């Protein structure tokens, strides 16, 4: 008699998968530690952390970008989340010494850090940089076409060719991604904001 186990996992493999799936939200070291500390409470308060960075500006700034699950974020939301985060950091004290806390929405030319970001902003131009080059190329720029089977889909025009192709880039190989500012992006961002929330958003 033989037996098999399909879809089994362990806490270690689940933790590794979570890190890989959120590697653009928070890198290793201090940002990852802070993200894991704040994420459960932020989620419970109906916020999603988009990106965590530490050491910006003067080397002592903690930047938290966040939004509601529907992609909205206004000034009141930033203030609410800032108070929540400050209370947690005061108790847990994950950063030694003095530091500045900045809580903001992602802004219009926002970073793209989660699979749903690439779906939500399909049709708009983005810049992507890879950790490991593909055929000698690390940087790609083109209109997003969504997210499928672990890959970011983006329009790409190979050098010397006139036809635009749609290629898939492994999400876990992406080191950085952000939208490219344009009139169309500004117009669409304002439409999405004003459609459901007349309160001005606090951008980066």
C-alpha positions as CSV (number, residue, x, y, z in Angstrom):
1,X,0.0,0.0,0.0
2,X,1.3,3.4,-0.9
3,X,0.2,6.8,0.4
4,X,0.7,10.4,-0.6
5,X,0.1,13.8,0.8
6,X,-0.9,16.5,-1.6
7,X,-0.7,20.2,-0.7
8,X,0.9,19.7,2.7
9,X,2.8,22.6,4.2
10,X,4.7,23.5,7.3
11,X,4.9,26.7,9.3
12,X,8.4,27.2,7.9
13,X,7.3,26.9,4.2
14,X,4.2,29.0,4.8
15,X,6.4,31.7,6.3
16,X,8.8,31.6,3.4
17,X,6.0,31.8,0.9
18,X,4.6,34.9,2.7
19,X,7.9,36.6,2.6
20,X,8.3,35.9,-1.1
21,X,4.7,37.1,-1.8
22,X,5.3,40.3,0.1
23,X,9.0,40.9,-0.7
24,X,8.1,44.2,-2.4
25,X,6.1,45.4,0.6
26,X,9.0,45.0,3.0
27,X,12.5,43.8,2.4
28,X,14.6,41.8,4.9
29,X,15.9,43.2,8.2
30,X,14.2,46.0,10.0
31,X,11.5,46.7,7.4
32,X,10.4,43.0,7.4
33,X,10.4,42.9,11.2
34,X,8.2,46.1,11.4
35,X,5.9,44.9,8.7
36,X,5.2,41.6,10.5
37,X,4.7,43.5,13.7
38,X,2.2,46.0,12.3
39,X,0.4,44.0,9.7
40,X,-2.1,42.1,11.9
41,X,-3.3,45.2,13.7
42,X,-3.5,47.3,10.5
43,X,-5.5,44.6,8.8
44,X,-7.9,44.4,11.8
45,X,-8.4,48.1,11.5
46,X,-9.2,47.7,7.7
47,X,-5.9,49.0,6.4
48,X,-3.4,47.2,4.1
49,X,0.3,48.1,4.3
50,X,1.6,48.8,0.8
51,X,5.3,49.4,1.6
52,X,7.6,49.7,4.6
53,X,10.9,51.5,4.4
54,X,13.4,52.5,7.1
55,X,16.4,54.8,6.9
56,X,15.1,57.3,4.4
57,X,16.0,61.0,4.3
58,X,18.3,61.5,7.3
59,X,18.7,57.8,8.0
60,X,16.2,57.7,10.8
61,X,12.8,57.9,9.0
62,X,10.3,55.0,9.1
63,X,7.9,55.3,6.1
64,X,4.7,53.4,6.1
65,X,2.5,53.5,2.9
66,X,-0.9,52.1,3.3
67,X,-4.5,52.2,2.0
68,X,-7.9,50.7,2.5
69,X,-8.6,47.3,0.8
70,X,-10.4,49.1,-2.0
71,X,-7.4,51.3,-2.7
72,X,-8.7,54.4,-1.1
73,X,-6.9,56.4,1.6
74,X,-7.7,59.9,2.9
75,X,-6.2,62.2,5.5
76,X,-8.4,60.9,8.3
77,X,-7.3,57.4,7.4
78,X,-3.6,58.3,7.6
79,X,-4.1,59.9,11.0
80,X,-6.0,56.9,12.3
81,X,-3.4,54.5,11.1
82,X,-0.5,56.7,12.4
83,X,-2.0,56.7,15.9
84,X,-2.4,53.0,15.8
85,X,1.1,52.4,14.5
86,X,2.6,54.8,17.1
87,X,0.9,53.0,19.9
88,X,2.3,49.6,18.8
89,X,5.8,51.0,18.2
90,X,5.8,52.7,21.6
91,X,5.1,49.4,23.3
92,X,7.2,47.0,21.2
93,X,10.0,49.5,20.6
94,X,11.5,47.7,17.5
95,X,13.8,50.6,16.6
96,X,16.5,51.8,19.0
97,X,17.1,55.5,19.3
98,X,15.1,58.4,17.8
99,X,13.3,58.1,14.5
100,X,10.6,59.9,12.5
101,X,7.4,58.1,11.5
102,X,5.8,59.0,8.2
103,X,2.4,57.4,7.3
104,X,1.0,58.2,3.9
105,X,-1.1,56.9,1.0
106,X,0.9,55.5,-2.0
107,X,0.3,58.6,-4.1
108,X,-0.5,58.7,-7.8
109,X,2.8,57.4,-9.3
110,X,2.6,54.7,-6.7
111,X,4.8,51.7,-6.0
112,X,3.3,48.4,-7.1
113,X,4.0,45.8,-4.4
114,X,1.2,43.2,-4.5
115,X,-0.3,41.1,-7.2
116,X,-3.6,42.9,-7.0
117,X,-1.8,46.2,-7.7
118,X,-0.8,45.0,-11.2
119,X,-4.4,43.9,-11.8
120,X,-6.0,47.1,-10.5
121,X,-3.8,49.3,-12.6
122,X,-3.8,47.3,-15.8
123,X,-3.7,49.5,-18.9
124,X,-1.4,52.1,-17.3
125,X,2.3,52.4,-17.9
126,X,4.7,51.1,-15.3
127,X,8.5,50.7,-14.8
128,X,9.8,47.4,-13.5
129,X,13.2,46.4,-12.4
130,X,14.2,42.8,-12.0
131,X,16.5,41.2,-9.4
132,X,18.0,38.9,-12.0
133,X,18.2,39.8,-15.7
134,X,16.3,38.1,-18.4
135,X,18.3,37.8,-21.6
136,X,20.6,40.5,-20.3
137,X,17.8,42.9,-19.5
138,X,16.7,44.0,-16.0
139,X,14.5,47.1,-16.7
140,X,11.2,47.0,-18.5
141,X,8.7,49.7,-19.2
142,X,5.2,49.4,-20.8
143,X,1.5,49.2,-20.2
144,X,0.5,46.7,-17.6
145,X,-1.8,43.8,-18.7
146,X,-2.6,42.3,-15.3
147,X,-1.3,39.4,-13.2
148,X,-1.6,35.7,-14.0
149,X,0.0,32.5,-12.7
150,X,2.5,34.3,-10.6
151,X,3.6,36.6,-13.4
152,X,3.2,40.3,-14.0
153,X,2.0,40.8,-17.6
154,X,3.4,43.9,-19.4
155,X,3.6,45.1,-23.0
156,X,7.1,44.9,-24.4
157,X,8.6,45.9,-27.7
158,X,11.8,43.9,-28.4
159,X,14.6,45.9,-29.9
160,X,14.5,45.9,-33.6
161,X,10.9,44.7,-33.8
162,X,7.8,46.8,-34.7
163,X,5.2,44.6,-33.0
164,X,4.5,45.0,-29.3
165,X,4.4,41.7,-27.3
166,X,2.9,40.8,-24.0
167,X,5.4,39.1,-21.7
168,X,5.1,37.6,-18.3
169,X,7.7,38.5,-15.6
170,X,8.0,36.3,-12.5
171,X,6.6,38.4,-9.6
172,X,9.2,37.1,-7.2
173,X,12.0,38.3,-9.6
174,X,10.8,41.9,-9.5
175,X,12.9,44.1,-7.3
176,X,11.0,47.3,-7.8
177,X,7.8,48.4,-9.7
178,X,5.9,51.7,-9.9
179,X,3.4,53.5,-12.1
180,X,4.7,56.2,-14.5
181,X,3.1,59.6,-14.0
182,X,0.9,60.6,-16.9
183,X,-2.2,62.8,-17.6
184,X,-4.3,59.6,-18.0
185,X,-3.1,58.2,-14.7
186,X,-3.8,61.5,-12.9
187,X,-7.3,61.7,-14.4
188,X,-8.1,58.0,-13.5
189,X,-6.7,58.3,-10.0
190,X,-8.9,61.4,-9.3
191,X,-11.9,59.6,-10.7
192,X,-11.4,56.6,-8.5
193,X,-10.9,58.8,-5.5
194,X,-13.8,61.1,-6.0
195,X,-16.2,58.4,-7.0
196,X,-16.4,56.9,-3.5
197,X,-14.7,59.5,-1.2
198,X,-14.9,63.3,-1.7
199,X,-12.3,63.8,1.0
200,X,-8.9,64.8,-0.5
201,X,-6.4,62.0,-0.4
202,X,-3.0,62.4,1.3
203,X,-0.4,61.4,-1.4
204,X,3.3,60.8,-1.1
